[in-house]
Amino acid sequence: MSGYFKLVDAHEGSYRIKLVAGDGTLMAVSTTFETKQDAAAGIAQLREIAGTGPVVDQSRDSDELSQATDSARKAAAS
C-alpha cells in the first residue's frame, strides 16, 4: 500500500494533515487549518511541493547528504 494523507481534528475545531507511509509510519504533521477546505488545499500544495521541491539541508552534517545525493544522481544517469 502506498502512503496517504490523513485529515484529523485539531484543537478548537481546526484540522491537521498527517502524512503516513504505506507501512503506517507517521512521516509528517502539518500546521493547523481552520476549515476542511483549507486542509484540502494544503494537501494539494503538499503534493506539489513533495514532487518538485528541493531538499534544503541545514543540519550540522549537511555535506554528507550532498555527497549521497550526488552519488545517487550519477548512478541514475548511468
C-alpha positions, -999 to +999 in steps of 0.1 A: +000+000+000+013+035-008+014+063+017-016+085+023-028+118+039-049+116+070-072+145+079-076+147+117-093+170+142-070+195+160-078+219+188-106+244+188-124+229+157-094+232+134-078+204+114-043+189+107-029+167+080-008+137+088+014+121+061+015+084+067+038+059+050+024+027+035+036+007+065+017+031+089+047+051+099+039+087+107+061+108+084+049+144+090+022+165+107+010+198+093+002+231+108-034+236+117-061+246+092-093+264+101-115+245+077-116+212+058-114+232+026-082+248+037-068+214+047-077+200+013-059+229-003-029+222+020-029+186+007-028+198-029+001+221-020+020+193-002+016+171-032+031+197-054+060+206-031+068+169-024+071+162-061+091+192-071+107+208-040+144+206-035+160+194-002+174+222+019+197+206+044+205+229+073+218+202+096+253+201+110+264+173+087+248+186+056+278+178+034+270+141+038+236+144+022+250+164-006+276+136-013+249+109-012+226+129-035+254+134-060+262+097-059+226+087-065+223+112-094+254+098-111+241+062-106+208+071-121+224+087-151+245+056-159 
